[in-house]
Amino acid sequence: MPTASPNTKATVLVVDDTPDNLALISGLLRHLYRVVAANNGEKALTIAQSDHPPDLILLDIMMPGLSGYEVCQRLKGNPATHDIPVIFLTAMTGTEDEKRGLEMGAVDFITKPVNPPIVLARVATQLQVKAAADFLKDQNVYLEAEVTRRGRELAAIQDVTILAMASLAETRDNDTGNHIRRTQHYLKLLAVQLQQHPRFCTFLTDHTIDLLFKSAPLHDIGKVGIPDRILLKPGRFTPEEFEIMKTHCKLGRDSIQHAEDQLGVSVDFLKHAKEIAYSHQEKWDGSGYPEGLAGDDIPISARLMAVADVYDALISRRVYKEGYSHTQAVEIMTQGRGNHFDPDITDAFLALADQFQAIAQHYADDDEALRHKALNLKVITGDIA
């Protein structure tokens, strides 16, 4: 609700079924305020609910049709008019009458015959209170909007930073940028599927799934630290080369930890990013790396990424290999149940296999990007001058 400028007169709605009373009160207020009059409750409600509601209502109680009490009750029951202050102006002088009016939400109770200075003082007081309340409401709305805007801005900065870091790794890797997008969506699909599973429901809250989606692009960030002669090698690694390649897990985790240390604060999504980067090459049977963790000792985030990453590696064409068909990839993933992959996560993957394929098709690799990768590989390996 916009705040009136200091030079704008407040609007007071006077409601009374007696013409003389309307004339008296209107004449008393007109030199200070913009006065609107209504001679019955229905008309008063129509004015209060209009595009230009009054700042305060002086309301008679005893009227034909809707009584003042009924009008007040409707005003307070409607969010659009709830905050308009109501002062009862009535010949009813009983304590119970006043108590009833105040309990309904009226801010004051003035008895007739009125004392003009008292009416003016009480109207001025309630308008000042309302002006202060409106100011605070405007400030709160502004602050809430600003917090929301800053939150969106921070989230966007996080997303851009992650994608920039992930893209940096991708420029030196045989994978394409679409690998990052596909594995993000695979992981989220698995997490949502497992959200009600008794083994995972405590961990996989909506908030955690959002953090995992943010973290997933950093799973191979450590490859930035692997020499090109190994990272881009088109053939099989020698044992020595494979040992160097395996260090990308530690390099990734440590680089994220270093970034977090530089910030000086702990960041939720980076915790999952570190787990994924460090442990996504672990295997359920303990034969993976870098720690040889087995079973539930492997973080859930890393187990989810392992399924997402391996499936995508199987179906993806690279400069040095053709991709497997979806059917072949599903068969290989099935064979990995209980040795390479958590059995329950594998079962979730199998239930979602068609949706995995749909994600892969939606974020399919660009042939042009692959040609650039092939050219870079030839330059680095010395196959082209």
PyMOL commands that set and color helices and strands:
alter all, ss='L'
color gray80, all
select helices_A, chain A and resi 19-29+41-48+68-77+95-103+116-170+177-193+206-218+221-225+228-231+239-246+248-263+268-279+295-297+300-315+326-335+343-351+353-362+367-381
alter helices_A, ss='H'
color red, helices_A
select strands_A, chain A and resi 11-15+34-38+56-59+86-90+108-111
alter strands_A, ss='S'
color yellow, strands_A
deselect
rebuild
show_as cartoon
